[in-house]
């Protein structure tokens, strides 16, 4: 189901979620900081099994994350709504992956981040993941939820009540 906006925002409201930064940049920034910390502080590498098992530990979440990200983004494109958080949301997407998670794109970004942290054997990047998720929760997701509540009203509230934020 794709819902259209029920309410127009008041002239004082910006027609976007007002997130603190573009989510891919939050993940990329943390990954780069983690890698820099590993290098600059000479942190030990993650203890990973050798051979194919070690590669699979990185590849599986990374590939699964990319599949989630692109499938979720495709739903936005089919619905004719914007993906970037600084642009207005024009439709409420509740089908496909959005029946199971309100944030499959962010779930995909998290899995990609996890896969890259493991691929680089980055202890610091892995340690930063909870901080990234906290920043996403407070600086992105909660802001998006308030925006969608204002814009879509009862349609969004009903969706929010039946679908979990992450999984």
C-alpha positions in Angstrom: 0.0 0.0 0.0 1.2 3.5 -0.7 -0.5 6.3 1.2 -0.7 9.9 0.1 -0.1 12.8 2.4 -3.2 13.6 4.5 -2.1 16.9 5.9 -0.3 19.8 4.5 2.5 21.1 6.7 2.2 24.5 8.2 4.2 27.3 6.6 6.7 27.1 9.5 7.4 23.4 9.0 10.0 22.3 6.5 8.8 19.6 4.2 11.5 17.1 5.2 12.5 15.2 8.3 15.2 17.6 9.4 17.7 14.8 10.2 21.2 15.7 11.5 23.0 14.2 8.5 22.4 12.0 5.5 22.3 8.4 6.9 24.9 7.0 4.5 27.3 9.7 5.6 26.8 8.8 9.2 27.7 5.2 8.5 30.6 6.1 6.2 32.0 8.7 8.7 32.0 6.2 11.5 33.6 3.5 9.4 36.4 5.9 8.4 36.9 7.1 12.0 37.1 3.4 13.1 39.6 2.6 10.4 41.7 5.7 11.3 41.6 4.7 15.0 42.7 1.1 14.2 45.7 2.5 12.2 46.5 5.5 14.4 46.2 3.6 17.7 47.7 0.4 16.3 44.7 -1.6 17.6 44.7 -5.3 17.1 42.7 -6.8 14.2 39.5 -8.6 14.9 40.3 -12.3 15.5 38.6 -13.9 12.5 38.9 -17.4 11.2 41.0 -17.9 8.2 40.0 -18.9 4.7 36.5 -19.0 3.4 34.9 -18.8 6.9 36.5 -15.4 7.5 35.4 -14.1 4.1 31.9 -15.3 4.7 31.7 -13.5 8.0 32.2 -10.2 6.0 30.4 -11.1 2.8 27.1 -12.4 4.2 26.0 -9.3 6.1 27.4 -7.0 3.4 25.6 -8.7 0.6 22.4 -9.1 2.6 22.6 -5.5 3.5 23.0 -4.4 -0.1 20.0 -6.5 -1.1 17.8 -5.0 1.6 19.0 -1.5 0.8 18.3 -1.8 -3.0 15.0 -3.6 -2.6 13.8 -1.0 -0.1 14.9 1.9 -2.3 13.2 0.3 -5.3 9.9 0.5 -3.3 10.4 4.2 -2.8 11.1 4.7 -6.5 8.0 2.7 -7.5 5.9 4.8 -5.2 7.3 8.0 -6.7 8.7 9.3 -3.4 12.1 10.7 -2.5 14.8 8.6 -0.9 17.1 11.3 0.3 16.1 12.5 3.8 16.5 16.2 2.9 13.7 16.0 0.3 10.0 15.8 1.0 8.3 12.4 1.4 5.4 12.3 -1.0 4.1 8.8 -0.3 3.9 6.4 2.7 5.3 3.1 1.6 4.0 0.1 3.6 4.5 -2.8 1.2 7.3 -5.2 0.4 10.1 -5.1 3.1 8.2 -2.2 4.7 5.6 -4.8 6.0 8.3 -6.1 8.3 10.4 -3.1 9.1 9.8 0.6 9.0 13.5 1.1 8.3 14.8 -1.6 5.9 17.2 0.9 4.2 18.9 1.6 7.6 18.9 -2.1 8.4 20.7 -2.6 5.1 23.2 0.2 5.8 23.8 -1.4 9.2 24.5 -4.8 7.7 26.8 -3.3 5.1 28.7 -1.4 7.8 29.0 -4.6 9.8 30.3 -6.5 6.7 32.9 -3.8 6.0 34.0 -3.6 9.6 34.6 -7.4 9.6 36.2 -7.3 6.1 38.7 -4.7 7.3 39.1 -6.6 10.6 38.4 -3.3 12.3 37.9 -3.5 16.1 37.3 0.2 16.4 34.7 0.3 13.6 32.9 -2.6 15.2 33.0 -0.8 18.6 31.6 2.4 17.0 28.5 0.5 15.6 26.4 1.0 18.8 27.2 4.7 18.7 26.2 4.8 15.0 22.9 3.1 15.9 22.3 5.6 18.7 22.9 8.5 16.4 20.6 7.0 13.8 17.9 6.5 16.4 18.0 10.0 17.9 19.3 12.1 15.0 17.5 10.4 12.1 14.7 7.9 12.9 12.9 9.8 15.6 13.0 13.0 13.5 11.6 11.1 10.5 8.9 9.6 12.7 7.8 13.0 13.9 7.8 14.3 10.3 5.8 11.4 9.0 3.3 11.7 11.8 2.7 15.4 11.0 2.5 14.7 7.2 0.5 11.4 7.1 -1.4 11.6 10.4 -3.5 8.5 11.2 -2.2 6.5 8.2 1.3 6.7 9.6 0.3 6.1 13.2 -1.6 2.9 12.1 1.4 1.7 10.2 3.7 2.6 13.1 1.5 0.6 15.5 1.7 -2.6 13.4 5.3 -2.6 12.0 8.4 -2.5 14.1 11.1 0.1 13.8 13.9 -2.3 12.9 12.7 -5.9 12.9 
